[in-house]
Each structure stands twice: as C-alpha cells, then as structure tokens.
Amino acid sequence: MIRLGVRLALGGGREAWGRLALVAAGVALGVSMLLGALAGINAVNAQNARYGWLDTHTGGGASVAGMDPLWWRVSSDEFAGRVIGRVDEAATGARSPVPPGIPRLPGPGQYYASPAMAALLRSTPAAELGARYPGRLAGLIGPAALPAPDSLIVIIGRRADELAHAQGAERVTAIGTAPPSACSGDCYDIGINANGIELILSVVTAALLFPIMTFIGTATRLSAARREQRFAAMRLAGATPGQISLLAAVESGLAALAGVAAGFGLFYLGRPALARIDFTGGRFFTADLSLSAADVLLVAAGVPVAAVAAAWLALRRVGASPLAVARRVTPPAPRAWRVLPLLIGLGELAWFVHAGRPRATSGQAQAYMFGILMTMVGLVVVGPWLTGAVARPLARRTGRPAVLLAARRLADNPSSGFRAIGGLVLALFVTSVAVATITTIDAYGVGGRDRPLVRRGPAERATLIDRYQTYTPAGPRDAPAIPAGLPAELRSVPGVLGVTVVHTISPDSPDHPAIGAVTCAQLADTPALGQCPAGATTVNVGGGADWSRGGINEQRWPPAGVPVTQLERLPVQAVVVAANGPAAVERARSALRLANPDHVIPLTIAEEADRDRKLNRAYQRLANLVMLISLPVAGCGLAVGAIAGLAERGRPFSLLRLAGTPLGLLRRVVALENAVPLLAGAVVAIATGFLTAGLFLRSQLGETVRAPAASYYALVGAGLVASLLVIASTLPLLERATGPAIARND
C-alpha cells in the first residue's frame, strides 16, 4: 500500500506534481518561521545568560575559598544614546578571579574593550569618549563575555588602594554566573530580566505557532475534494478504511517531509539575517540562534504528523461512508456550543481582574498563556458558527443572484468558508493584542497613568544632568562634592552654552523630598530647566522628577528666598549642562567623568527617558516581529486556502457553467464567499483582541487599555485590502478550474 500511495502521489502528471510542490512550499515556509521562533527564544536565553558575569557583587555571588579577593565595581556609561558597560577591577593577589572573555586581569593603566567598543574608541575624538578611559588597550573581550556582537563593554584595571575607596566597589572572590532572571537578593539592573520578558515571550510563541500551524494545515488540504472523490471510489471498490488512511498518510506525509527538509534549509539560510534583528536591545550572535535536540525532534516529527492528521481529518467522511462523498451530503451545521472555548478563555482572564494576578512570574505566564491560548482556540472553533450565523440572514434578505449563491453555500458549509481566513483572523487578533498592550504601556509610562510623557526635543537631547547621588543594590548613596573648579572647566569646553548647579535646600527623605534651588544667573544659560520670574535672584526648581521630565522651557519657578551667597554653600544635588549639539554633550560628559570617575553617569533628559522605557522598546520590537511574521503567513494561508477552495468547488461550479451561469457571476460568488467571513471574522478578532489586552492590562498592571495610534488602523486597513487583493488574484483561475472536463464523474 505504501508503494501504491507513492505512485498515486507522484504518478498523476503535472497536477499531482503541482499539488505536491504547493504543499511542500507551504510547509517549508511555515517550518522555517516556526524554527525561527524557537531559535529566537533560545537566543534570548543565551544572550541573557551572558549578562551573568556583569552582575558580580557581594550580594549576588557565592564566595570561593582560597581565592584572593578582587575589588570590583560595575557602572554604566553613555555615548550618543548607546549604553556602555564599565567594569573597574583591582586584583589583590595572583589568585584573584578573572572574568570571562579575557586571558588575564588588566593592570593599572590598562583596559580590555569589546570589539565594538574598540572600534568606537578609534573612530571618536578622544575628548568625546577616549578621555574617560585613560591608559592603553590591552586586548579585546571575547564573545564569551559579550551579550551581543555590538555590545559596548570596557574592563578597566585600577589600583586596589584607589578602588577600595570608590563608591559602589566591593570585594568578591568569584565571578557571577547567574543571569539577571536568576539573581536573588540585591541585584543590579543589568541586561534583560527574563522574569519580566518570559510572559511576553510565551505569548509571542503562541502567537506565532497558531498562524503558522494553521497555514501548514491549510497547505496540506490542497485538492482535498479531488482526493475525497478518488478515495471514495476506492472504498466503493472494496478498499478498507485502514488502507485509505494509509494511502492518505503516504501522500500527505511525502509532501510534508519534503517541506520540512526545505524548511530547515530556509531557516539556516536566513539565520544570519534573523540574527541582525534587534528586538532585545542588542543583536544576536548567529550561533545563538540554535536549535535544541527537542526543537529539531518536535518540528521534524511533529509537522509530518500534523500533516497526516490534517489529511485524515479531511478524509474522515470517506472512512465513515464513501457514499456521503459520492453523493455530496451536506455536513451538519455548526452548533452554538462552539462559543464556549472563547468564553472560557476570556472568562479566565476576567477572573484575574477580580481575584488579582498570581504572585510568581511563572504562575503569571501559565495563567495568562492559558487564557490567551484558549481565546485563540475559541476564535478558530467559533469561526464556522459565526460564518453560518452571518450567511443565513444574508441569504434570506438578498435578491442578488451572486449574493444569494454565496450566502447559501456559506450557510451549507461554513467550516469550508472559514477555513481559508482562519489564519488571518488569528493574525489580526494577535496584532490587536500586541499593539493595544504596547500602546497602553508606552502611554502610561513606567510610573503609571498619572506620569506625564517625556519630551525628546532638541533641548532635552542637548541638556545634560549629572545627579550627585549614586545608586547601588543597597540603595542611594551621597556622592562626593563637586570639585571647586568644575563649573568653570565645563564652561570652557567647546560647545557648552551654560552650566547650572542645583543645590539642595531641604532634607532628602521619603516624607520631605529634596528640593532643588538655583541662581537665576545660571538658569538663564540652561533654558531647558525653566525660567526665573522678574526680580528673582534664586528660584526653587522642585525635585529632580519635576525638571528631568522635559518640556518645562516656559516654566516660571517660584522664588527660593535664599540669598545667592548662602545657596552656593548648600549641598549640590545636580549639575546641569546645556550644549549646542551631540559632540558638545559628549565632551561635557567626558569632563564630568574625569572629574569624578566613580560617580553615576551623567545623562541627558532624553536619555533618562529612554532608559526608563528600555523594556518597553524590547516589547515593541517583539510586537513588531509578531506582526511582521503573522500577517504575511496569514496572507499566504489565505492565498493557499482560496486556491484550495476553488479546487474543492470545481465540479459544482462546472455544472453551473454548463447550465448557463455566466463566469462573471461565479467570480462574484467566489469573491463574496471569501470576503464575507473575512470581514466578519476581522471585526470579531479585533474586538476580542482589544478585550483580551484590556483584561490583561487591568489584572497585570492595573491600567485601562488605550486606543492605538492611527498607524494601527492604517495597518489593519492595508492588511484587509491586501487580503481582498489576494482573493481577487485567484479569480482568473476559476475559468480553468471549472472547465467542462471537471464536471465528469471520474
């Protein structure tokens, strides 16, 4: 029977070969994208693991007996909007631990740099960057210590007696290995915390799997009607259901195996391009996009099995009764129970709005993933019932022949009508959930709905703030006082327009936040910080959160009531530098770093805002990736489904043409049969997507969903227009697919 199945699959001439090629191509595209999704998750975990050594500190690393302590200080730097990881170290003996990626510890006056950092140092004037790292380059940091190929990292050698007095420096006897997501206790905010991104990755995986598997299932059903007729004839001739199932398995499995092999080839060919996609804040090494043995086994075995299962489901009527196929018995109409899976999924998400989210991140991932997966299953299950519910009243109320034929055919077999657009419905649902969630998070910001958005205009990008407070895992610490000549030195830097020193006039405590005050003479040179009222000599500029959000150029601050001479003797809260462009900003930043190398990195107002939204940007990249993959896959699935639908309806349409029905009328019927469930399903998918996002945001973040920007509606509109064009592109095939020869009983 296997040999017969191969002969049936390959011996049918150009039609058989064309069918196999289409199925194999569809499976190959789906498999390559599925492999890309699995490899992407593995790459995120691999990238996250290489942040572990940067989280070395007393609270996060285990002590190793017999090792000489190593003075260790991790901080960050900034250049042109890019974060630079800086590690200052000082060995206390020959047995001090060595970080990964370098052969030995750099001595005083030496430093190791990542390849991207070394290239940046060579291409940038020393006054803008190199001056911050005095000494000579001892070598390059290897890939074992680099989260990404373009990571900017520098390891600087210092004297032990010097580094021991630096704020934030610690004695360690082991280099950390735990990634940020596995760190317990006091941890630095370094890298990607997979506990925060795990939930999004879980949803992304499901979001990609559903359209891809729907597409693969649609591809394997090509020419299902012709195969049903052939196998029904064989059943009437005496073939057993088991033999028919084996023949169907051989035919579908043959195409699926070819598609799987081609899919692996496409994945490895496209892996270098996939590695260049930056959706975590740093590109991947190509080797990070690897597949585990379980991944390979899952895809290599699972896809052919799924293809065989799809073929078996498509031919289940043949096994039950071959006369049902030969006589074309109308399948039973879908029942209202199909709404239950959708209600279960939405109900589970609504429950967490009432009861509160699970405390553990793993529990949240499981809870929300179940609800979203069940909602997606519900959309697929309810789709045929919804199609029938729309088609029946349409058939009763129309008098147009094309509309009547299309509506009656959809009402008789709504499952067939919905099958072609099922992938697109899921893609629209996923897109709506992703866009609504990211839009809401961005709109409310890190601090919630009452926190205003940050301006990123020219003034915010060219105003540098050096906060004189250092943040460590144990909490904020006071920084050393600024050198007496620092303001004058900064004013002498080319491109610096003004310097304002913010002094503290009230204690810094939870009940009484630090209030900053400045002299009006200095404030006039840094307009991004606001203005003084007429006649004032000093003004109260509020706390750091008041003026570091930007957009206060026209703000007139109240008088501080403190004389200039008294104000200048108070502690310094921050130094604000106004510059005339990016180069001047970096020169001023270098001057501030040289004045206090162990101090927190100065940032522009725009850079502070961008750091706050670093995780949001990663989520946005993931959402964009989902849209860029799911929508094209759904479009391909729609094209394949439309072609398969033409093949399935070939004989009845051929009979209609022989009876005198115009070809143009049949084309309108085909267009309506695809457009009606497409538009109805799109409305339900988008509404369900917004509802799902709203339930997730309410239970997880306590926020209310915000309406997406106009770009979302433009994207959806363009997607629907493109889908209708895909349907229209299949209509020229109708004439050939409904020729007189198709009406014959084979």
ZAMARGU-4260 file (C-alpha; in steps of 0.2 Angstrom, whole numbers, plus 5000, padded with zeros to 4 digits):
<rodrens>
0) 5000/5000/5000 | 5015/5012/5003 | 5021/5009/4985 | 5003/5012/4979 | 5002/5028/4989
5) 5019/5034/4982 | 5013/5030/4964 | 4996/5039/4967 | 5006/5055/4974 | 5019/5055/4960
10) 5010/5047/4945 | 4996/5060/4942 | 5005/5070/4930 | 5008/5089/4931 | 4993/5091/4943
15) 5000/5079/4956 | 5017/5087/4955 | 5010/5104/4956 | 4999/5099/4971 | 5015/5092/4980
20) 5025/5107/4976 | 5012/5119/4983 | 5010/5109/4999 | 5029/5107/5001 | 5032/5125/4998
25) 5018/5130/5011 | 5025/5118/5024 | 5043/5124/5021 | 5038/5142/5024 | 5029/5138/5039
30) 5043/5126/5046 | 5056/5140/5043 | 5046/5153/5053 | 5042/5140/5066 | 5061/5136/5068
35) 5065/5155/5068 | 5053/5157/5083 | 5060/5143/5093 | 5078/5148/5089 | 5074/5166/5094
40) 5068/5160/5111 | 5084/5150/5113 | 5094/5166/5108 | 5086/5177/5120 | 5090/5164/5134
45) 5108/5163/5128 | 5110/5182/5127 | 5103/5184/5144 | 5115/5171/5152 | 5130/5181/5146
50) 5125/5195/5157 | 5128/5185/5172 | 5146/5190/5175 | 5141/5208/5174 | 5130/5205/5189
55) 5145/5200/5200 | 5144/5208/5218 | 5144/5203/5236 | 5125/5200/5237 | 5124/5190/5221
60) 5139/5179/5220 | 5145/5164/5230 | 5161/5166/5240 | 5175/5154/5234 | 5188/5148/5247
65) 5206/5150/5243 | 5204/5164/5230 | 5212/5181/5233 | 5198/5195/5234 | 5195/5206/5219
70) 5190/5224/5220 | 5175/5225/5208 | 5164/5240/5203 | 5151/5239/5189 | 5144/5255/5182
75) 5137/5261/5166 | 5142/5275/5153 | 5133/5283/5139 | 5138/5289/5122 | 5126/5295/5108
80) 5112/5286/5116 | 5121/5269/5117 | 5124/5262/5134 | 5142/5257/5139 | 5145/5244/5152
85) 5160/5248/5163 | 5169/5237/5175 | 5183/5243/5186 | 5193/5230/5195 | 5209/5228/5205
90) 5217/5212/5210 | 5223/5209/5227 | 5234/5194/5223 | 5239/5181/5209 | 5223/5171/5213
95) 5210/5184/5210 | 5196/5178/5199 | 5196/5183/5180 | 5180/5187/5171 | 5176/5178/5155
100) 5182/5184/5138 | 5199/5190/5144 | 5215/5180/5147 | 5220/5189/5162 | 5216/5204/5173
105) 5221/5221/5166 | 5234/5231/5177 | 5233/5249/5182 | 5233/5259/5166 | 5226/5245/5155
110) 5209/5241/5149 | 5201/5227/5139 | 5187/5233/5127 | 5174/5224/5117 | 5177/5224/5098
115) 5163/5236/5095 | 5169/5247/5109 | 5187/5247/5102 | 5181/5252/5085 | 5171/5266/5093
120) 5186/5272/5103 | 5196/5273/5087 | 5183/5282/5077 | 5179/5295/5090 | 5189/5310/5095
125) 5197/5307/5112 | 5189/5322/5120 | 5172/5315/5117 | 5175/5297/5123 | 5193/5291/5125
130) 5197/5303/5139 | 5186/5294/5150 | 5197/5278/5150 | 5215/5284/5152 | 5228/5270/5149
135) 5231/5258/5134 | 5221/5245/5126 | 5227/5228/5132 | 5216/5217/5121 | 5199/5213/5115
140) 5185/5205/5126 | 5180/5188/5118 | 5162/5183/5114 | 5160/5173/5130 | 5158/5189/5139
145) 5148/5199/5126 | 5129/5198/5126 | 5128/5204/5108 | 5141/5207/5094 | 5138/5226/5096
150) 5139/5226/5115 | 5150/5241/5121 | 5159/5235/5137 | 5176/5240/5144 | 5185/5232/5159
155) 5197/5244/5167 | 5212/5240/5178 | 5214/5251/5194 | 5225/5251/5210 | 5217/5241/5224
160) 5220/5256/5237 | 5212/5268/5224 | 5197/5257/5220 | 5194/5252/5238 | 5188/5269/5242
165) 5177/5271/5227 | 5158/5271/5230 | 5150/5255/5225 | 5166/5245/5225 | 5165/5228/5233
170) 5177/5213/5237 | 5172/5197/5228 | 5180/5180/5226 | 5170/5173/5212 | 5163/5180/5196
175) 5144/5179/5194 | 5136/5166/5183 | 5118/5168/5186 | 5108/5178/5173 | 5098/5193/5178
180) 5082/5182/5179 | 5090/5170/5191 | 5098/5183/5203 | 5091/5183/5220 | 5093/5196/5234
185) 5101/5213/5229 | 5104/5213/5210 | 5110/5227/5198 | 5098/5232/5184 | 5109/5225/5171
190) 5103/5216/5155 | 5087/5208/5151 | 5077/5201/5166 | 5069/5185/5158 | 5057/5185/5173
195) 5049/5201/5165 | 5050/5196/5147 | 5045/5177/5150 | 5027/5181/5149 | 5029/5191/5133
200) 5039/5178/5125 | 5027/5164/5130 | 5013/5174/5122 | 5024/5178/5107 | 5027/5159/5104
205) 5009/5155/5105 | 5005/5170/5093 | 5017/5163/5080 | 5013/5145/5082 | 4995/5147/5079
210) 4995/5156/5062 | 5010/5145/5056 | 5001/5129/5061 | 4985/5135/5053 | 4995/5139/5037
215) 5003/5122/5037 | 4986/5113/5039 | 4978/5124/5025 | 4993/5119/5013 | 4991/5100/5017
220) 4972/5101/5012 | 4975/5107/4994 | 4965/5097/4982 | 4956/5088/4997 | 4940/5087/4987
225) 4948/5078/4972 | 4957/5066/4984 | 4940/5063/4993 | 4932/5058/4977 | 4946/5046/4972
230) 4947/5038/4989 | 4928/5036/4990 | 4929/5027/4973 | 4942/5016/4980 | 4931/5012/4996
235) 4916/5008/4985 | 4928/4996/4975 | 4932/4987/4991 | 4947/4996/5000 | 4946/4996/5019
240) 4946/5012/5029 | 4964/5007/5036 | 4970/5006/5018 | 4963/5023/5013 | 4970/5031/5029
245) 4987/5023/5024 | 4986/5030/5007 | 4982/5047/5013 | 4996/5047/5026 | 5008/5042/5012
250) 5003/5056/5001 | 5002/5070/5014 | 5017/5064/5023 | 5028/5064/5007 | 5024/5082/5004
255) 5026/5087/5022 | 5043/5078/5023 | 5049/5087/5008 | 5043/5103/5015 | 5051/5100/5032
260) 5068/5097/5024 | 5066/5113/5013 | 5061/5122/5029 | 5076/5118/5039 | 5086/5124/5024
265) 5077/5140/5023 | 5080/5143/5041 | 5099/5140/5041 | 5100/5151/5025 | 5090/5165/5034
270) 5098/5163/5051 | 5112/5177/5048 | 5098/5189/5043 | 5087/5184/5058 | 5102/5187/5070
275) 5103/5206/5064 | 5086/5209/5070 | 5087/5219/5086 | 5072/5216/5097 | 5080/5214/5114
280) 5092/5229/5114 | 5106/5220/5106 | 5109/5209/5090 | 5111/5191/5092 | 5127/5181/5088
285) 5122/5169/5074 | 5127/5154/5084 | 5114/5160/5097 | 5100/5156/5085 | 5102/5137/5089
290) 5090/5123/5090 | 5090/5110/5104 | 5088/5092/5100 | 5070/5093/5107 | 5066/5108/5095
295) 5073/5098/5080 | 5063/5082/5085 | 5047/5092/5088 | 5047/5100/5071 | 5054/5086/5061
300) 5042/5073/5068 | 5028/5085/5073 | 5025/5093/5057 | 5023/5077/5046 | 5012/5070/5060
305) 5001/5086/5059 | 5000/5085/5040 | 4995/5067/5041 | 4982/5071/5055 | 4975/5085/5044
310) 4974/5073/5029 | 4965/5061/5040 | 4953/5074/5046 | 4949/5080/5029 | 4945/5062/5023
315) 4936/5056/5039 | 4919/5056/5029 | 4927/5044/5017 | 4931/5031/5031 | 4913/5033/5038
320) 4903/5032/5022 | 4910/5034/5004 | 4893/5037/4998 | 4892/5053/5009 | 4906/5060/4997
325) 4900/5052/4981 | 4883/5060/4984 | 4890/5076/4992 | 4879/5075/5008 | 4879/5092/5016
330) 4888/5092/5033 | 4879/5096/5049 | 4878/5115/5053 | 4890/5121/5067 | 4881/5122/5084
335) 4881/5136/5097 | 4892/5126/5109 | 4907/5132/5099 | 4906/5149/5108 | 4911/5140/5124
340) 4930/5139/5122 | 4930/5158/5118 | 4920/5162/5133 | 4931/5151/5144 | 4947/5160/5138
345) 4940/5177/5141 | 4932/5171/5157 | 4949/5165/5164 | 4957/5182/5160 | 4942/5191/5168
350) 4944/5181/5184 | 4962/5188/5187 | 4955/5205/5186 | 4943/5201/5200 | 4955/5189/5210
355) 4972/5198/5206 | 4986/5191/5196 | 4997/5176/5203 | 5012/5182/5213 | 5025/5172/5204
360) 5031/5176/5187 | 5030/5158/5182 | 5012/5157/5188 | 5008/5173/5178 | 5015/5165/5162
365) 5005/5150/5164 | 4989/5159/5169 | 4989/5172/5155 | 4996/5160/5142 | 4981/5148/5145
370) 4969/5162/5144 | 4976/5169/5128 | 4978/5151/5120 | 4961/5146/5124 | 4954/5163/5117
375) 4964/5159/5101 | 4957/5141/5101 | 4940/5149/5104 | 4941/5160/5089 | 4946/5146/5077
380) 4932/5135/5085 | 4918/5148/5084 | 4923/5154/5067 | 4912/5142/5057 | 4897/5145/5068
385) 4900/5164/5066 | 4901/5162/5047 | 4885/5152/5047 | 4876/5165/5058 | 4881/5179/5046
390) 4877/5169/5030 | 4859/5163/5034 | 4851/5180/5037 | 4861/5187/5022 | 4853/5173/5011
395) 4836/5177/5017 | 4836/5196/5014 | 4846/5197/4997 | 4839/5197/4980 | 4855/5197/4970
400) 4860/5180/4962 | 4878/5181/4967 | 4875/5186/4985 | 4862/5173/4986 | 4873/5159/4979
405) 4887/5164/4990 | 4877/5165/5006 | 4868/5149/5003 | 4885/5140/5000 | 4892/5148/5016
410) 4877/5143/5026 | 4878/5125/5019 | 4896/5123/5023 | 4903/5137/5034 | 4918/5127/5040
415) 4924/5127/5022 | 4921/5145/5021 | 4930/5150/5037 | 4945/5138/5034 | 4954/5150/5021
420) 4953/5165/5033 | 4956/5157/5049 | 4975/5161/5049 | 4971/5180/5046 | 4958/5181/5060
425) 4972/5174/5072 | 4984/5187/5065 | 4973/5201/5067 | 4969/5195/5085 | 4987/5194/5089
430) 4991/5211/5081 | 4977/5219/5091 | 4983/5212/5107 | 5001/5217/5104 | 4998/5234/5098
435) 4985/5238/5112 | 4996/5232/5126 | 5012/5241/5120 | 5002/5257/5116 | 4995/5257/5134
440) 5012/5253/5142 | 5020/5267/5132 | 5006/5280/5136 | 5006/5277/5155 | 5025/5275/5156
445) 5035/5267/5170 | 5026/5277/5183 | 5008/5274/5179 | 4994/5284/5171 | 4997/5300/5180
450) 5015/5301/5175 | 5017/5313/5160 | 5026/5308/5144 | 5044/5314/5141 | 5048/5326/5128
455) 5063/5322/5117 | 5065/5338/5108 | 5082/5347/5104 | 5083/5355/5121 | 5080/5338/5130
460) 5093/5330/5119 | 5106/5343/5122 | 5104/5346/5141 | 5115/5335/5152 | 5111/5331/5170
465) 5124/5325/5182 | 5115/5319/5198 | 5126/5319/5213 | 5119/5303/5220 | 5125/5285/5217
470) 5113/5271/5216 | 5119/5254/5222 | 5110/5237/5226 | 5109/5243/5244 | 5100/5260/5239
475) 5106/5278/5235 | 5122/5285/5242 | 5128/5303/5243 | 5141/5306/5230 | 5157/5317/5234
480) 5156/5335/5232 | 5160/5343/5215 | 5177/5350/5213 | 5178/5368/5215 | 5183/5372/5198
485) 5172/5360/5189 | 5158/5373/5183 | 5172/5384/5176 | 5180/5369/5167 | 5164/5364/5160
490) 5160/5382/5153 | 5177/5381/5144 | 5173/5365/5135 | 5169/5369/5116 | 5151/5369/5113
495) 5145/5371/5131 | 5132/5385/5132 | 5129/5386/5151 | 5131/5377/5167 | 5119/5377/5181
500) 5122/5370/5199 | 5107/5364/5208 | 5108/5365/5227 | 5098/5355/5240 | 5088/5366/5251
505) 5078/5353/5261 | 5082/5336/5268 | 5081/5321/5256 | 5069/5309/5265 | 5053/5299/5259
510) 5042/5312/5268 | 5052/5328/5263 | 5059/5325/5245 | 5075/5335/5241 | 5070/5352/5234
515) 5082/5360/5222 | 5086/5378/5220 | 5097/5388/5208 | 5103/5405/5204 | 5094/5415/5191
520) 5111/5420/5183 | 5115/5402/5179 | 5097/5396/5175 | 5097/5409/5160 | 5111/5399/5152
525) 5101/5382/5153 | 5084/5386/5146 | 5078/5368/5146 | 5077/5370/5165 | 5064/5384/5165
530) 5064/5402/5169 | 5065/5415/5183 | 5052/5427/5187 | 5056/5446/5186 | 5067/5452/5200
535) 5071/5435/5207 | 5089/5430/5211 | 5086/5412/5216 | 5072/5400/5212 | 5065/5384/5218
540) 5066/5371/5204 | 5057/5357/5213 | 5063/5339/5214 | 5073/5330/5201 | 5057/5322/5194
545) 5050/5339/5191 | 5063/5345/5179 | 5070/5329/5172 | 5054/5325/5163 | 5057/5339/5150
550) 5045/5351/5142 | 5047/5365/5155 | 5056/5378/5145 | 5042/5390/5149 | 5040/5385/5167
555) 5042/5400/5179 | 5049/5394/5195 | 5044/5402/5212 | 5057/5412/5221 | 5068/5402/5233
560) 5070/5415/5246 | 5088/5410/5249 | 5102/5423/5245 | 5115/5418/5232 | 5129/5418/5244
565) 5120/5406/5256 | 5114/5395/5242 | 5131/5392/5235 | 5136/5384/5252 | 5122/5371/5252
570) 5125/5353/5246 | 5125/5350/5227 | 5110/5340/5220 | 5115/5340/5202 | 5125/5349/5188
575) 5115/5354/5173 | 5125/5357/5157 | 5117/5365/5141 | 5126/5361/5125 | 5124/5365/5106
580) 5125/5348/5099 | 5129/5329/5102 | 5148/5332/5101 | 5147/5345/5114 | 5137/5334/5125
585) 5149/5320/5124 | 5164/5332/5128 | 5155/5339/5143 | 5151/5321/5149 | 5169/5316/5147
590) 5174/5331/5158 | 5161/5326/5171 | 5168/5308/5171 | 5186/5313/5173 | 5181/5325/5187
595) 5173/5311/5196 | 5176/5294/5188 | 5167/5284/5202 | 5151/5295/5200 | 5135/5290/5192
600) 5135/5293/5173 | 5128/5310/5168 | 5113/5308/5156 | 5103/5320/5145 | 5084/5322/5149
605) 5080/5312/5133 | 5092/5298/5138 | 5085/5296/5155 | 5068/5294/5147 | 5074/5281/5135
610) 5082/5271/5149 | 5065/5271/5158 | 5057/5264/5143 | 5071/5251/5138 | 5060/5236/5142
615) 5045/5244/5133 | 5056/5246/5117 | 5060/5227/5118 | 5042/5223/5120 | 5038/5235/5105
620) 5051/5225/5094 | 5043/5209/5099 | 5026/5215/5094 | 5033/5221/5078 | 5041/5204/5075
625) 5024/5196/5078 | 5015/5207/5066 | 5029/5205/5053 | 5028/5186/5053 | 5010/5183/5057
630) 5002/5194/5044 | 5012/5188/5029 | 5010/5170/5035 | 4991/5173/5036 | 4991/5181/5019
635) 5000/5166/5011 | 4987/5155/5020 | 4973/5165/5013 | 4980/5163/4995 | 4983/5144/4998
640) 4965/5142/5006 | 4957/5152/4991 | 4966/5141/4979 | 4961/5125/4988 | 4943/5132/4989
645) 4942/5134/4970 | 4948/5116/4968 | 4935/5109/4980 | 4921/5119/4972 | 4927/5115/4954
650) 4914/5102/4950 | 4898/5111/4956 | 4904/5127/4948 | 4907/5117/4932 | 4890/5111/4932
655) 4883/5129/4935 | 4893/5135/4920 | 4886/5120/4909 | 4869/5126/4915 | 4872/5143/4908
660) 4878/5153/4923 | 4890/5167/4917 | 4908/5166/4923 | 4907/5184/4929 | 4893/5179/4941
665) 4903/5164/4948 | 4918/5176/4951 | 4907/5187/4961 | 4901/5172/4971 | 4919/5166/4975
670) 4924/5184/4980 | 4909/5185/4992 | 4912/5168/4999 | 4929/5173/5005 | 4925/5192/5009
675) 4910/5189/5020 | 4919/5178/5033 | 4935/5188/5031 | 4926/5205/5036 | 4915/5197/5049
680) 4930/5187/5057 | 4941/5203/5056 | 4928/5213/5067 | 4927/5199/5080 | 4946/5196/5080
685) 4950/5215/5083 | 4936/5217/5096 | 4942/5201/5105 | 4960/5207/5104 | 4956/5224/5112
690) 4946/5215/5126 | 4960/5202/5129 | 4973/5216/5130 | 4961/5226/5142 | 4959/5211/5154
695) 4977/5208/5154 | 4982/5226/5157 | 4969/5228/5171 | 4974/5212/5180 | 4993/5213/5177
700) 4997/5232/5178 | 4980/5240/5184 | 4979/5250/5169 | 4965/5254/5156 | 4968/5250/5138
705) 4972/5265/5127 | 4966/5266/5109 | 4981/5263/5097 | 4988/5276/5086 | 4982/5279/5068
710) 4996/5268/5061 | 4987/5253/5068 | 4971/5257/5059 | 4981/5260/5043 | 4990/5243/5045
715) 4974/5234/5048 | 4965/5243/5033 | 4980/5239/5022 | 4980/5221/5028 | 4962/5219/5024
720) 4964/5227/5007 | 4979/5216/5003 | 4968/5201/5008 | 4955/5206/4996 | 4968/5208/4983
725) 4974/5191/4986 | 4956/5184/4984 | 4955/5194/4968 | 4971/5187/4962 | 4964/5169/4962
730) 4949/5173/4952 | 4957/5171/4935 | 4960/5153/4940 | 4941/5150/4940 | 4939/5148/4922
735) 4952/5134/4921 | 4946/5126/4937 | 4928/5125/4931 | 4930/5118/4913 | 4918/5105/4906
740) 4930/5091/4909 | 4929/5095/4928 | 4910/5090/4928 | 4913/5072/4923 | 4911/5058/4936
745) 4928/5050/4937
</rodrens>
